[in-house]
């Protein structure tokens, strides 16, 4: 029996996809618009920003915002060959009357819609919540994407 490799967020997050947005966003919609605009170039052309936003709106996004300020918008998409992800740090938190908690960290990720990725998708969700559980104050105090990347890559 072969043991499946433990998947971490460092395995699916490219350091060039870490953004510190110090001024923050006025609401949840502007955060999602920004995140989708940054991740869309890594998706197949048929997934337009409008299409992705529509799919995200169908999901109940407030289920993905945790009391520690972590927001995890995620989808399973057909025609993907691997995970696509982006991390946005907002030291000035995003507040919106549609969500209970302020958002400091947004980890948006998409995975292939295939049986091979079903368990991996769930494991990444678990890894994200565990990795950021107690680390949000530390992450929002970091000064550069490279510093954040090094820290994330060290999490196992």
N, C-alpha and C positions, 0 to 999 in steps of 0.2 A: 504494500500500500504506500502510495506517495503522499507526503504531507504537503498541503498547500502553503505557499509562502505567505507570511503575515504581511498584509498590505497596510502601509502607513500613508498619511497625507503627503509626506515628503516624496512618496513614490508617484503621486498623481499630480503634484503641483510643480509647475516650472517656475523658477525664480523670477523670470521676466513677467509673470502674471501676478505679482504681488504689488499692490498699489496702496500707498498711504494717501488718503484724501483728507487732509487736515481741516479744511473748511466744512466738511460734512455735507449733508444733503438736507433739503427742507422737509422731505417726507419719504415714505416708503417707495412711492412711484418713481421719484427722481433717482433714488438709489438703484432700483431695479433697471431703470432705463440706462443708467451709466454702466452697471455690471453687464447687462446684455450687450451693450455697444462694444465692450472690451472683449467679451468671450466669443461673439459672433464670427469674427474672422477665422477662428479655429474650427468652425463647424462647416459641414457641407453646405453649398450655396443655397440649397432649397430651404434651409432653415434661416429665414430672414429674421431680423430683430423683432419685427411685428409678430411673426409666427411664434417665436420663443416667448415673447411677453404674453401672448394669448394663452399659450399652454401653461405658463406659470400662474396666470390669473385663475385658471380652472382649479388649480390646487389651492388648498386653504393655507396661505402663507403664514398666518399667525401660529400655526402648529410648528413651524420651523424656527421660531424666535424663542430663545431660552432666557431665563431670568438673569443669567450672567452677561447678557448682551450679545450672544452668538446667534447669528441668522444663517440658516442653511437652505437656500433655495436649490432644489435639485430636481432633475427629470431623467427619465430613461428615454432615449431617442433611437429610433430606427436609423440605420445607415451610419452609425458611428463605429469606428474600429477600436476605440480605446477611450479612457476617461478624458474629459476636458474640464479644466477648472480654473478658477480665479479667486484670489483672496484680496479683499478690500478692508483696510483698517481705517476706521473713522474715529479718531480721538475725540472729536466733537460729535456726540452720539446722534443717531437718527431717531427722531420721535415722530409718531404718527398715531392718530386716534383709532386707527384700525388694528393696532397691535398693543399688547399689554406692557411690553418691555422696550427700553431703549436699545438700539443696535450699535455696537462698537466694532464687531467683526462680522464680515459677510464672507462666507465660503460657498460660492456658487459652483456646483459641479453637475456634469451630465455624464451619463454612462450609456453604453450600448444597450439597446432593448433586445437582449438575448438571454437564453437560459444560462449560458456560460458566465454572464456578468451579474446575474440576480444576487447570488451570495456575496460577490465582491462589492456590489452597490451597498448592501446592508452593512458589510464590514467597514466600508469607508465611512458611512454615517456614524457608526459606533466609534471609529477611530477619531473622527472629527470632534465628536462630543467629549470623548475622553481627553484628547490632546489639549483642548481649549478650556476644560472645566475650571481650572484654577489659574490659568495663565493670561487671561485677558488684560488685567492691569499691567503686567509685564510687557505684553506685546504692544499695547497702545503707547507705552513710554519709549519704545524703540524708535530710532531716528532714521533708519533707512530700510528699504526693501531687502538689501543684502544681509543686514543684521537679522531681520525677521526670517529670511530664508535659512540662514545658518542655524538659527534656533529651531526652526521647524524640521530641518533635515536631521537634527540631533535627537528628535523625539522618536522613540522606538516603542 
